[in-house]
Amino acid sequence: MSIIAWLLLGLIAGFIASKIINRQGEGLLLDIVLGIIGAVVGGFIFNALGAVGVTGFNVYSLIVAVTGAIVVLVIYHALIGRRRVL
């Protein structure tokens, strides 16, 4: 995939995951970063479970990326929430 496709997939996955986790976006740049990291994490998780990771710019890859982005967002909010308490 080209870098533009990764950015677009990351933006979409990060946006969808942000809406699922906390009903509001984290901001354009953070949505892209978390979405791209989520695509990598989702690919790792799916490969560990015996499935295929991100295969290109398609619906399956979007599902993989959103799944990974949700995991990344849950960890992100747990760390940020802990930091605000301290």
C-alpha positions in Angstrom: 0.0 0.0 0.0 1.2 3.5 -0.6 1.8 6.0 2.2 -1.4 7.9 1.2 -3.5 4.8 1.5 -2.0 4.0 4.9 -2.8 7.5 6.1 -6.3 7.4 4.7 -6.9 3.9 6.2 -5.4 5.1 9.5 -7.6 8.2 9.5 -10.8 6.2 8.9 -9.9 3.5 11.4 -8.8 6.0 14.1 -12.0 8.1 13.6 -14.3 5.0 13.8 -12.5 3.7 16.8 -12.6 7.1 18.6 -16.4 7.2 17.9 -16.8 3.7 19.4 -14.7 4.3 22.4 -15.5 7.8 23.6 -18.1 9.2 21.2 -15.8 12.0 20.0 -12.7 12.2 17.9 -9.3 12.6 19.5 -8.3 15.2 16.8 -7.2 14.7 13.2 -3.5 14.0 13.8 -4.1 11.8 16.9 -6.8 9.9 15.0 -4.4 9.2 12.1 -1.5 8.2 14.4 -3.7 5.9 16.6 -5.4 4.4 13.4 -2.0 3.6 11.8 -0.7 2.1 15.0 -4.0 0.3 15.4 -3.6 -1.2 11.9 -0.2 -2.6 12.9 -1.6 -3.9 16.2 -4.7 -5.3 14.5 -2.5 -7.0 11.9 -0.4 -8.6 14.7 -3.5 -9.7 16.6 -5.2 -11.2 13.6 -1.9 -13.0 12.5 -1.5 -14.4 16.0 -5.1 -15.8 15.8 -4.3 -17.4 12.5 -6.1 -14.9 10.2 -4.7 -12.5 7.7 -3.7 -9.0 8.7 -4.1 -5.8 6.6 -4.2 -6.8 2.9 -4.8 -3.5 1.2 -7.3 -0.8 1.1 -10.5 -2.8 1.5 -13.3 -3.5 4.1 -11.5 -6.4 5.7 -8.4 -4.3 6.3 -10.6 -1.6 7.7 -12.1 -4.0 10.2 -8.6 -5.2 11.2 -7.4 -1.6 11.6 -10.4 -0.5 13.6 -10.0 -3.6 15.9 -6.4 -2.7 16.5 -7.2 1.0 16.9 -9.8 0.1 19.6 -7.2 -1.8 21.5 -4.7 1.0 21.2 -7.3 3.6 22.3 -8.3 1.6 25.4 -4.7 1.4 26.4 -4.2 5.1 25.6 -7.2 6.1 27.7 -6.1 3.8 30.6 -2.6 5.4 30.6 -3.9 9.0 30.2 -6.6 8.5 32.9 -4.0 7.1 35.2 -1.7 10.0 34.6 -4.4 12.6 35.3 -5.2 10.9 38.7 -1.6 11.0 39.7 
